Amino acid sequence: MADATEPELAEPSDAEEAAHFEEIVMSFCEYGLYMSLEAQRRANALSLLPASARELLPEDAFQNIRRFATECSALNAKFLSAVASEVALGVGFDISGPNVVLDRVHELTLAGVRHVQHALAQAKGQQARGDAERLDSNVALDGLRFSAADVRTAPHQQRKVHQTLHSIVREWTTEGEQERVECFQPLLEELRRHLPVTPDNLLQQKVLVPGCGLGRLVAGIVHAGY
């Protein structure tokens, strides 16, 4: 009886690799639009609350959503677009071509921010009613319509973008220092205990780091003398 053998996995074609790369680039570029729609969803939810529930919210609830949409998300979007542009150009990928229309994405993002501001003003000024109608999530502003349908990338890709942002903060920012210490310091201490660094083996011992994220742990291990 012949031994069963596992089927060989086919290597992805160049076209599949290019399509996957385009999807990643697009998810970075569409972050601003995606988060504008998320802020709009939050504004809609606030507008539907009855007065009794709204009174329990912090006074700055609306201002926090506005800041979330117009400041925090906008800065993240600018950073992610710059990253996507540099990476795409570095490998010769045309981000201005018909497949990745950045101008349209930026237009929709700006329209999204304007609509969030409009929705917040409307929600804050309206009479709180238990049967309040949901704010329109597909409206025309400055002649431009936008909705969740304008986001080309899948939700799971946007979740990966959020995870990337979190990794950047955790591994390479001052704000992420506490989490970085809690995650990486125990590993470094245990490594030193099992593989002490001496003058004789300085920078000689090799350490495998599976799933090294954005490289901060690797940098710490090298700095420790491995």
Buried (B, 14 or more C-beta within 10 A) or exposed (E): EEEEEEEEEEEEEEEEEBEEBBBBBBBBBBBBBBBBBBBBBBBBEBBBBEEEEBEEEEEEBBEEBBBBBBEEBBEBBEBBBEBBBEBBEEEEBEBEEEBBBBEBBBBBBBBBBBBBBBBBEEBBEEEBEEEBEEBBBEBEBEEBEBBBEBBBBEEEBBEBBEEBBEBBBBBEEEEBEEBBEEBBEEEBEEBEEEBEBEEEEEEEBEEEEEEEBEEBBBBBBEEBBB
